[in-house]
Amino acid sequence: MIPGMGAVATTLIAGVEAVRRGFAKPIGSLTQMGHIRLGKRTDANSPLIRDFVPLAPLDDLVFTGWDIFGGNLYDAARTAQVLDRDQLESMRPFLESIEPMPAAFNQHYVKRLTAKKQKTGKNKCDLANQIRNDIAEFKSKTDRQVMIWTGSTEIFLEPAAVHQTLAAFEKGLVDDDPGITPSMLYAWAALKEGIPFANGAPNLTVDIPALNELSRKMNAPICGKDFKTGQTLIKSVLAPAFKTRMLGVSGWYSTNILGNRDGEVLDDPESFKTKEESKLGLLEMILQPELYPDLYKDIYHKVRINYYPPRGDNKEGWDNIDIFGWLGYPMQLKVDFLCRDSILAAPLALDLCLFMDLAARTSSLRRLGIQEWLSFYFKAPDSAPGVYPEHDLFIQSMKLKNTLRHIMGEDLITHLGLDYYGD
């Protein structure tokens, strides 16, 4: 169940159908193409992840969702202009068979978009219960459900009193509290129905005490936010490399150009602030300047996103990184990443749907609420109160795979390896 059936959602759904028909490979999807090592290196036992843990097969996936623009998914995919026309035409009947439901939307939270098709209600509680009714209808046709937000970035919000307890939040729904955004309506509705919720945007959504409480109460998993796709993926690789080698960083300047609807939304300063906060936190968490003041205390970190319509979904990220090494001598690294936003995001969305469904069926995971082991997929991982989030991509990968080993009763991999060399 997908709120926001635009570029990412249509690329995900068309891609799954292409894989099911044998037209393409699920490149970029850990659940479909990744292996997991079991036991020693010398055991040569590395099954595919999808053969090791009981994931839902792609043939069993059914899609629905909500959107503000109307039309079916073939129309939406043509508008998004991510996939080429021949590929879309080959799947046209399938995409035309999926028509999004009217969305709960409020332009106050996404200034640059105007809805053509939206729900109306007397208050936010009414709208949230309309979403619950949509969920109930979908439940009648399916065995299990997962919800993943691929809608636009909402304006920046600080946690407020309405977010602190479930009782305060539910009172806020009735009172039309401005601190409750459309994405929170979907999250509340999903969790109330016992459905896992993942957030592909940087909005303040389930990362509040009220919905954390509801997640644990209903045994409905939640996780981090904002898909880690392009520039931040590169940062989560390079920053650990500098820190591991004890190289200093004096400055990191990042800028992006993109021309899709995401770029248009982020052209609004209030929405950009939400994205900026999500992208800025990673370096400090990885580099730990409080532990390494000589290397990272004075780092200057700047992030910019520029809306450039001709580029469409094919965004470009430039990074200029000023580092220094032995005796303080300066060096530079420059990265130019010409990437495709939705092509990178779609396999992450697929993995999250399958892993969140697995978590909901695993007693030791679903009762936790936050699925920190899925930090691998997010710019802003969620973690337990008082525990800092892990941003290093390779630690995140180890945590994810060790969690899979743990729930399947296999030994964890420590990479110590001393037993290969005798006593």
C-alpha positions in Angstrom: 0.0 0.0 0.0 1.7 3.1 -1.3 0.8 6.7 -0.4 2.2 8.8 -3.3 2.2 6.8 -6.5 4.5 8.9 -8.6 8.0 8.3 -10.0 9.3 5.9 -7.4 6.1 3.9 -7.0 5.5 3.5 -10.7 9.2 2.5 -11.2 8.9 0.0 -8.4 5.6 -1.6 -9.6 6.5 -1.6 -13.3 9.9 -3.1 -12.3 8.4 -5.9 -10.2 6.1 -6.8 -13.1 9.0 -6.7 -15.6 11.0 -9.1 -13.3 8.0 -11.4 -12.9 7.6 -11.6 -16.7 11.3 -12.3 -17.2 11.9 -9.0 -19.0 14.6 -7.8 -16.6 16.7 -8.6 -13.6 16.0 -7.1 -10.1 19.3 -5.2 -10.0 19.9 -3.2 -6.9 17.7 -5.4 -4.7 19.5 -7.1 -1.9 16.5 -9.4 -1.2 16.5 -10.7 -4.8 20.2 -10.8 -5.8 22.1 -10.7 -2.5 23.8 -13.7 -0.9 24.5 -14.3 2.8 27.5 -16.2 4.1 26.7 -18.9 6.7 29.5 -20.4 8.8 33.2 -20.2 8.0 34.6 -18.9 4.7 35.9 -22.4 4.1 32.4 -23.8 4.3 31.5 -22.2 1.0 27.9 -21.8 2.1 26.4 -18.6 0.8 22.8 -19.0 -0.2 20.7 -16.3 -1.8 18.9 -14.3 0.9 15.5 -15.0 -0.6 16.3 -18.7 -0.3 17.6 -18.4 3.3 14.7 -16.4 4.9 11.0 -16.8 4.2 10.4 -13.7 2.1 7.2 -13.2 0.1 7.9 -14.2 -3.5 7.5 -11.5 -6.1 4.6 -13.4 -7.7 2.5 -12.8 -4.6 2.8 -9.0 -4.5 -0.3 -7.0 -5.1 -0.2 -3.2 -5.3 -2.5 -0.4 -4.3 -2.2 3.2 -3.0 -3.2 6.8 -3.0 -2.3 9.8 -5.1 -3.4 13.4 -5.7 -3.2 13.5 -9.5 -5.7 11.0 -10.6 -5.4 8.6 -13.6 -4.0 5.1 -13.6 -0.4 4.0 -13.1 0.4 3.9 -16.8 -0.6 7.6 -16.9 1.5 8.3 -13.8 4.6 6.4 -15.2 4.4 8.3 -18.5 4.3 11.6 -16.6 7.3 10.5 -14.4 9.3 9.8 -17.6 11.7 7.4 -15.8 11.1 4.3 -17.9 11.3 4.3 -21.7 8.1 4.1 -23.8 8.6 0.7 -25.2 9.1 -0.8 -21.8 6.0 0.9 -20.5 3.9 -0.2 -23.5 4.9 -3.8 -22.9 3.3 -3.6 -19.4 0.5 -1.1 -20.2 -2.5 -3.3 -19.4 -1.1 -4.2 -16.0 -0.3 -0.6 -15.1 -3.6 0.6 -16.4 -5.3 -1.9 -14.0 -4.1 0.0 -11.0 -5.8 3.3 -10.2 -4.8 5.1 -7.0 -7.4 6.1 -4.5 -7.9 9.8 -3.6 -5.2 10.9 -1.2 -5.3 12.7 2.2 -3.5 15.9 1.3 -3.0 19.4 2.6 -1.1 21.9 0.6 0.1 23.6 3.7 2.6 20.7 4.1 3.7 20.5 0.4 3.5 24.0 -1.0 4.5 23.3 -4.6 1.9 20.7 -5.4 -1.8 21.2 -6.1 -4.2 18.2 -5.7 -6.5 17.2 -8.5 -8.0 14.3 -6.5 -8.1 14.3 -2.7 -10.2 13.1 0.3 -12.3 15.6 2.2 -13.4 15.3 5.8 -14.5 17.2 8.8 -11.1 16.8 10.5 -7.9 14.9 10.5 -9.5 12.0 12.5 -12.1 11.7 9.8 -9.5 11.6 7.0 -7.4 9.0 9.0 -10.4 6.8 9.4 -11.1 7.0 5.7 -7.6 5.7 5.1 -8.4 2.9 7.6 -11.5 2.1 5.6 -9.4 1.9 2.4 -7.0 -0.5 4.3 -9.9 -2.6 5.4 -11.0 -3.0 1.8 -7.6 -4.0 0.7 -7.3 -6.4 3.7 -10.4 -8.2 2.4 -8.5 -9.1 -0.8 -5.0 -9.9 0.5 -3.4 -12.0 3.2 -0.8 -9.5 4.6 -0.1 -5.8 4.0 2.8 -3.4 4.2 2.6 0.4 3.8 5.5 2.4 2.3 5.4 6.2 1.9 6.8 7.4 -1.4 5.0 10.7 -1.4 6.6 14.1 -1.5 8.7 15.7 1.2 6.6 17.7 3.7 7.6 20.9 5.4 10.1 20.8 8.3 8.5 20.2 11.7 10.0 20.0 15.2 8.5 17.4 17.6 5.7 19.0 19.7 3.4 18.1 22.6 1.0 16.4 20.2 3.7 14.0 19.2 4.7 12.9 22.7 2.0 10.3 23.6 -0.6 8.3 21.7 -3.4 9.9 23.7 -2.2 13.4 22.8 -1.8 12.4 19.1 -5.3 10.9 18.9 -6.8 14.0 20.6 -4.8 16.1 18.0 -6.5 14.1 15.2 -9.9 15.3 16.4 -8.7 18.8 17.1 -7.0 19.2 13.7 -3.7 19.9 15.3 -1.3 21.5 12.7 1.5 19.3 14.0 -0.1 16.3 12.4 0.8 15.9 8.8 -0.8 13.8 6.0 2.1 11.3 6.2 1.3 10.9 10.0 -2.4 10.1 9.1 -1.3 7.2 6.9 1.2 6.0 9.5 -1.4 6.1 12.3 -4.0 4.3 10.1 -1.5 1.6 9.1 -0.2 1.0 12.6 -3.8 0.9 14.0 -4.5 -1.9 11.6 -1.3 -3.7 12.6 0.4 -3.0 9.3 4.2 -2.2 9.1 5.0 1.3 7.9 8.2 2.5 6.2 8.9 6.1 5.2 10.9 6.8 2.0 10.9 10.6 2.6 12.5 12.7 5.3 9.2 13.9 6.9 8.7 13.7 10.6 6.3 10.8 10.6 6.7 7.7 12.7 9.8 8.9 14.4 7.8 10.4 17.2 7.1 8.9 20.7 3.3 8.6 20.0 3.6 6.4 16.9 6.5 4.5 18.4 4.1 3.7 21.2 1.4 2.6 18.8 3.9 0.5 16.8 4.9 -1.5 19.9 1.3 -1.7 21.1 0.1 -3.2 17.8 3.3 -5.3 17.0 3.5 -3.3 13.8 7.1 -2.7 12.7 8.5 0.8 11.8 11.9 1.8 10.6 14.0 4.8 9.5 13.2 7.5 6.9 14.4 8.9 3.6 15.8 6.4 1.1 19.6 6.4 1.0 20.0 6.4 -2.8 22.5 8.8 -4.4 24.8 11.4 -2.7 24.2 10.2 0.8 25.0 6.6 -0.2 28.4 7.8 -1.4 28.9 9.7 1.8 28.1 6.6 3.9 30.9 4.8 1.9 33.6 7.5 1.8 33.2 9.0 5.3 33.9 5.6 7.0 36.9 5.2 4.7 38.4 8.5 5.9 37.7 7.7 9.5 39.0 4.1 9.3 42.3 5.5 7.9 42.4 8.4 10.4 42.3 11.0 7.6 41.0 14.4 8.5 38.1 16.2 6.8 38.0 20.0 6.8 35.1 20.5 4.5 32.4 18.6 2.5 30.3 20.6 0.0 27.5 18.7 -1.7 25.1 20.0 -4.4 22.5 18.4 -6.5 20.5 19.2 -9.6 17.3 17.3 -10.4 14.1 18.1 -12.4 11.5 15.6 -11.3 8.5 16.3 -9.0 10.8 15.8 -6.0 13.0 18.6 -7.2 10.0 20.9 -7.7 8.8 20.2 -4.1 12.3 20.7 -2.7 12.4 24.1 -4.4 10.2 25.2 -1.5 12.5 26.3 1.4 10.3 24.6 4.1 10.4 21.3 2.3 14.2 21.7 1.6 14.8 22.2 5.3 13.3 18.8 6.0 15.6 17.2 3.4 18.6 19.2 4.5 18.3 18.0 8.2 18.1 14.4 6.9 21.2 14.7 4.8 23.3 16.8 7.2 23.2 14.4 10.2 25.2 11.6 8.6 28.7 13.0 8.7 28.7 13.9 12.4 27.3 10.5 13.4 30.0 8.7 11.3 33.0 10.9 12.0 32.3 11.4 15.7 34.1 14.8 16.1 33.8 14.6 19.9 36.1 11.6 19.8 38.4 12.9 17.0 38.6 16.7 17.5 41.9 16.9 15.7 40.4 15.3 12.6 36.8 16.5 12.4 35.9 19.1 15.0 35.9 22.0 12.5 34.4 20.3 9.5 32.3 22.6 7.3 29.4 20.7 5.8 27.1 22.3 3.2 24.3 20.6 1.2 22.4 22.2 -1.7 19.6 21.0 -3.9 18.7 22.9 -7.1 15.5 22.4 -9.2 16.5 22.1 -12.8 13.6 20.8 -15.0 15.6 19.7 -18.0 17.3 17.0 -16.0 14.0 15.2 -15.0 14.6 12.1 -12.9 18.2 11.9 -13.9 19.8 13.9 -11.1 23.5 14.9 -10.7 25.3 15.1 -7.4 28.6 16.9 -7.1 30.8 16.6 -4.0 33.9 18.5 -3.2 35.7 17.0 -0.2 38.7 18.7 1.5 40.7 16.2 3.5 44.1 16.3 5.1 46.7 13.7 6.0 50.1 13.1 7.5 51.5 16.3 9.1 48.3 18.1 8.1 49.0 18.3 4.4 45.7 19.0 2.4 44.2 16.9 -0.3 40.9 16.9 -2.2 38.5 14.4 -3.6 35.8 15.3 -6.1 32.8 13.1 -7.0 30.3 13.6 -9.9 27.5 11.1 -9.6 25.1 11.1 -12.6 22.4 8.9 -11.2 18.7 8.1 -11.7 16.7 8.9 -8.7 13.8 6.4 -9.0 16.0 3.6 -10.5 18.1 3.7 -7.2 15.0 4.1 -5.0 12.7 1.4 -6.4 14.8 -1.7 -5.3 15.1 -0.2 -1.8 11.4 0.2 -1.6 11.0 -3.5 -2.7 13.4 -4.7 -0.1 11.8 -2.7 2.6 8.4 -4.1 1.8 9.7 -7.7 1.9 11.8 -7.2 5.0 9.1 -5.3 6.9 6.6 -8.1 6.1 9.2 -10.6 7.4 9.6 -8.6 10.6 5.8 -8.6 11.1 5.9 -12.4 10.9 8.9 -12.8 13.3 7.9 -12.6 17.0 11.4 -11.5 18.2 11.3 -8.5 15.7 7.7 -7.3 15.6 7.5 -6.6 19.3 10.5 -4.2 19.1 8.7 -1.5 17.1 11.8 0.1 15.5 13.6 -2.2 13.1 17.1 -0.7 13.5 18.6 -3.6 11.4 17.0 -1.9 8.3 19.1 1.3 8.8 21.0 0.2 5.7 18.3 1.7 3.5 17.9 5.2 5.1 19.5 8.6 5.3 18.0 9.0 8.7 17.9 5.6 10.5 15.7 5.3 13.6 17.0 3.8 16.8 16.0 3.3 20.4 15.9 6.3 22.7 19.3 7.1 24.0 21.0 5.0 21.3 22.7 6.9 18.5 21.9 5.7 15.0 24.4 3.8 12.9 25.2 5.4 9.5 28.3 3.5 8.3 27.0 1.5 5.3 29.2 -1.5 6.0 28.3 -1.7 9.7 24.6 -1.4 8.6 25.1 -4.2 6.2 26.7 -6.5 8.8 23.8 -5.6 11.2 21.2 -6.5 8.7 22.7 -9.8 7.7 23.5 -10.8 11.3 19.8 -10.1 12.2 18.8 -12.5 9.4 21.3 -15.1 10.7 19.9 -14.6 14.3 16.3 -15.1 13.4 17.1 -18.2 11.5 19.2 -19.7 14.3 22.6 -19.4 12.5 25.9 -18.3 14.1 26.6 -14.6 13.8 29.6 -13.6 11.6 32.2 -11.7 13.6 35.0 -11.7 10.9 37.5 -12.6 13.7 38.9 -15.6 11.8 41.6 -16.6 14.2 40.4 -20.2 14.2 41.8 -20.6 10.7 45.3 -20.3 12.0 45.4 -22.7 14.9 45.7 -22.0 18.6 
